[in-house]
Amino acid sequence: MELSGKYGIVTGGGSGMGRAAALAMAREGATLLLVGRRLAPLEEVCNEIEALGGKAFAHSADVSVREEIQAAVAEAVRRFGRLDLAFNNAGGHADFKPIHQIPEEEAEWVIDLNFKATYWGVKYQFEAMAAGGGGVIVNNASIFGLKAMPGLSHYVASKFAVVGLTKAVALDGAKTRVRVNAVCPGGTHTPNFLKVTGGDAHAMDDIVPVGRIGQPAEVAEAVLWLMSPRAAYVTGAVLSVDGGMSCG
């Protein structure tokens, strides 16, 4: 129960890596506010957590809208009295296209969801944690925050920005007991991965050194470690969880 007595927020908590991280955090004793656009999946995860003996609450918000992520963080503080943990997980992208073929509206959506949502989330989470004496923020970047991929210029740019944000805010938090780190998953078995690959869970197997994509629970374990007291001296770290893909 490494997170016993801690209160946290998870964005994109209704499925995939967000769901897995929420379950892992709750298993270790954290009480959570799960945030996402659709309430029903969040409530399902809350029910899973309660079945395990934990406690979680659902909050509907579009985290790509600054006022809504600000309100979500404020709701966590109002409900719990403080904020100790945050996993900024919400993200996604559409089909692969070269930059000149990406519609402006799609580019804005991808950048808003993958970078701006994280930026504003970190800002308001950091403020709450600094006021409460400390905390831990983990951002979900991507292997494409470490290396490029053709056809994903908007997504790659936004995830590189998340990595830079993580490192910069870690320095801001060094004197205020707020640790800030990031995980960089490779291909992971999530609804968005299956959507992009047309339902093929093995679409990337041949390019992953270990021969398979990751599972959400494997990313969740990395998030859990970064949040735990075992990582007390770790801040500004960018942890690859990609089966070796970033090595090439």
CORDA-V916307 format. One record per helix or strand. SS is the DSSP state (@ for helix, = for strand). FROM is the first residue (numbers start at 0). LEN is the number of residues. Records with the same first field share a line. If there is no record, write none. Layout:
SS=FROM-LEN ; FROM-LEN
This chain:
==6-5 ; 30-6 ; 55-5 ; 84-4 ; 134-6 ; 177-8 ; 187-1 ; 213-1 ; 237-4
@=15-12 ; 38-13 ; 65-15 ; 98-3 ; 103-29 ; 142-3 ; 152-21 ; 190-6 ; 204-3 ; 215-12 ; 228-3 ; 244-3
